[in-house]
Amino acid sequence: MPGYIQISSRFLVFKKISLLSFIPGMSLGAIFSVTDSVCTLQVLNQDETPLLCSAVFGEGVVNDATSILLFNAIQKFDLSHITPSIFMEFTGNFLHFFITSTLLGVGVGLISAYVIKKVYMGRHSTDR
């Protein structure tokens, strides 16, 4: 049923609005694809679940940063001058950023886990 609603609403919307070309369409998709965590944060009680609220907020910040990077990458993409070398450069840049960001995320996560394990604020905290 949701697929039918999506397809039928697509035809109704695009009859009124002309179809966007590739770059504006992808840019709009990069903006709209970010999930907003504001609604989730409003439902959660920060006093009862502080760790969950922190995780949801951090996930929202990462999603926003990803959307900005994706939007900027799409804006720089030029469809009129695509050659195999440009495609390979684009693929290489994607793989470079993907691997680098994954390693950076894993590294920061491991360092954070180690610091939290060694410091253990729970025994000194008055907020229980």
Contacts in CASP RR format, 6 or more apart in sequence:
PFRMAT RR
TARGET T0000
AUTHOR 0000-0000-0000
METHOD contacts of the structure
MODEL  1
MPGYIQISSRFLVFKKISLLSFIPGMSLGAIFSVTDSVCTLQVLNQDETP
LLCSAVFGEGVVNDATSILLFNAIQKFDLSHITPSIFMEFTGNFLHFFIT
STLLGVGVGLISAYVIKKVYMGRHSTDR
20 28 0 8 1.000
22 79 0 8 1.000
23 74 0 8 1.000
23 75 0 8 1.000
23 77 0 8 1.000
23 79 0 8 1.000
26 74 0 8 1.000
26 77 0 8 1.000
27 71 0 8 1.000
27 74 0 8 1.000
27 75 0 8 1.000
30 67 0 8 1.000
30 70 0 8 1.000
30 71 0 8 1.000
30 74 0 8 1.000
31 67 0 8 1.000
31 71 0 8 1.000
33 67 0 8 1.000
34 63 0 8 1.000
34 64 0 8 1.000
34 66 0 8 1.000
34 67 0 8 1.000
35 60 0 8 1.000
35 63 0 8 1.000
36 60 0 8 1.000
37 56 0 8 1.000
37 57 0 8 1.000
37 58 0 8 1.000
37 59 0 8 1.000
37 60 0 8 1.000
37 63 0 8 1.000
40 56 0 8 1.000
41 53 0 8 1.000
41 56 0 8 1.000
41 57 0 8 1.000
44 52 0 8 1.000
44 53 0 8 1.000
44 56 0 8 1.000
46 53 0 8 1.000
77 90 0 8 1.000
122 128 0 8 1.000
END
